[in-house]
């Protein structure tokens, strides 16, 4: 799938380039494409430098939380809920702790750190699967919740905005929180309907109702604020939550007599190893998208969509953010590259860049997650996983655009 997508970018760029040369006499298009190729290779390294630091930092703090027993505590706390949502998983099964750890990493926006934990969880769930080639209900729910991008603290998005020179990298904190909630709730509800999960079970309601009421109250509060106040609140909460979480990890680790420095170094080493493996993918996708933009093919596609949207009378500013949404189901690296390219071409704090950042933080690479997680355990029949995951992703994109207009429109 990625082979075809990547090759398609270059083929489309070549067709657009030759069309501009032969049809419009623009021989300079090829010089622009070559220049974009090398410019994006340079940008990949610049982004990678900050990515090294970010992943190293957060995996270090996550290791402290793990050593302090926070992950096990979360597993125990969420155990009753998972037993209702995944009735075939017995109490105390190792999969529950791994699922919790995976959700914790996803919640922090550390999708690259979440993948190894998710693969371990999927293997544990496979040991309970009565049909090894067909996805079990528990595996489908786990995959759909992963594909819904449950991101509470989008650290990687903050990092990309900081690298591109944003005055306030955490400005998109609240929009992403609201959009990712929409995608996750949609994913949970669609799976619950198909699998006939009893969401009205008293235990499930005890978990979900307080969250729903808190979210409703929070949204009512947000609705009473002006656009300037919303942006200010998003910035304050993003920075406060980010630093508060770090402080909580450290204090909890110290209270539990964890050697916090040594544990941090252990996790940081793992972060360094994870980060350095990403550079080839980042170079590949950024260069392909740079050439696509320089050839005019991407602009041609967006102009067509913009014209169609304008015929309906809608505001067309969100159209420039759509490349991120269009490729996100197939490739996280391609969507990441699209986001960075949008920030570069439109301005890091422009409306399209803010919308693209919100989309990136509230949606997931559905087909990539499906291929990696199910492929790792030999699942051949995905059953209803794809339909439920795509509905969750669509809900995330629509919500991301809507809240971007709400906060910054």
Secondary structure as the mmCIF struct_conf table of DSSP 4:
data_model
#
loop_
_struct_conf.conf_type_id
_struct_conf.id
_struct_conf.beg_label_comp_id
_struct_conf.beg_label_asym_id
_struct_conf.beg_label_seq_id
_struct_conf.end_label_comp_id
_struct_conf.end_label_asym_id
_struct_conf.end_label_seq_id
HELX_RH_AL_P HELX_RH_AL_P1 UNK A 2 UNK A 24
TURN_TY1_P TURN_TY1_P1 UNK A 27 UNK A 28
HELX_RH_AL_P HELX_RH_AL_P2 UNK A 29 UNK A 67
TURN_TY1_P TURN_TY1_P2 UNK A 68 UNK A 69
HELX_RH_AL_P HELX_RH_AL_P3 UNK A 70 UNK A 85
TURN_TY1_P TURN_TY1_P3 UNK A 86 UNK A 88
BEND BEND1 UNK A 89 UNK A 89
HELX_LH_PP_P HELX_LH_PP_P1 UNK A 90 UNK A 90
TURN_TY1_P TURN_TY1_P4 UNK A 91 UNK A 92
HELX_RH_AL_P HELX_RH_AL_P4 UNK A 94 UNK A 107
TURN_TY1_P TURN_TY1_P5 UNK A 108 UNK A 109
HELX_RH_AL_P HELX_RH_AL_P5 UNK A 111 UNK A 126
TURN_TY1_P TURN_TY1_P6 UNK A 127 UNK A 128
BEND BEND2 UNK A 130 UNK A 131
TURN_TY1_P TURN_TY1_P7 UNK A 132 UNK A 133
STRN STRN1 UNK A 134 UNK A 134
HELX_RH_AL_P HELX_RH_AL_P6 UNK A 137 UNK A 147
TURN_TY1_P TURN_TY1_P8 UNK A 148 UNK A 149
BEND BEND3 UNK A 152 UNK A 153
HELX_RH_AL_P HELX_RH_AL_P7 UNK A 155 UNK A 163
TURN_TY1_P TURN_TY1_P9 UNK A 164 UNK A 165
BEND BEND4 UNK A 167 UNK A 167
HELX_RH_3T_P HELX_RH_3T_P1 UNK A 169 UNK A 172
HELX_RH_AL_P HELX_RH_AL_P8 UNK A 173 UNK A 195
TURN_TY1_P TURN_TY1_P10 UNK A 196 UNK A 196
TURN_TY1_P TURN_TY1_P11 UNK A 199 UNK A 200
BEND BEND5 UNK A 201 UNK A 201
HELX_RH_AL_P HELX_RH_AL_P9 UNK A 202 UNK A 223
TURN_TY1_P TURN_TY1_P12 UNK A 224 UNK A 224
BEND BEND6 UNK A 225 UNK A 225
HELX_RH_AL_P HELX_RH_AL_P10 UNK A 227 UNK A 255
TURN_TY1_P TURN_TY1_P13 UNK A 256 UNK A 257
HELX_RH_AL_P HELX_RH_AL_P11 UNK A 260 UNK A 276
TURN_TY1_P TURN_TY1_P14 UNK A 277 UNK A 278
HELX_RH_AL_P HELX_RH_AL_P12 UNK A 279 UNK A 295
TURN_TY1_P TURN_TY1_P15 UNK A 296 UNK A 296
HELX_RH_AL_P HELX_RH_AL_P13 UNK A 297 UNK A 311
TURN_TY1_P TURN_TY1_P16 UNK A 312 UNK A 313
HELX_RH_3T_P HELX_RH_3T_P2 UNK A 317 UNK A 321
HELX_RH_AL_P HELX_RH_AL_P14 UNK A 322 UNK A 328
TURN_TY1_P TURN_TY1_P17 UNK A 329 UNK A 330
HELX_RH_AL_P HELX_RH_AL_P15 UNK A 332 UNK A 346
TURN_TY1_P TURN_TY1_P18 UNK A 348 UNK A 349
BEND BEND7 UNK A 350 UNK A 350
HELX_RH_AL_P HELX_RH_AL_P16 UNK A 351 UNK A 362
HELX_RH_AL_P HELX_RH_AL_P17 UNK A 366 UNK A 375
TURN_TY1_P TURN_TY1_P19 UNK A 376 UNK A 378
STRN STRN2 UNK A 381 UNK A 381
TURN_TY1_P TURN_TY1_P20 UNK A 383 UNK A 384
HELX_RH_AL_P HELX_RH_AL_P18 UNK A 385 UNK A 408
#
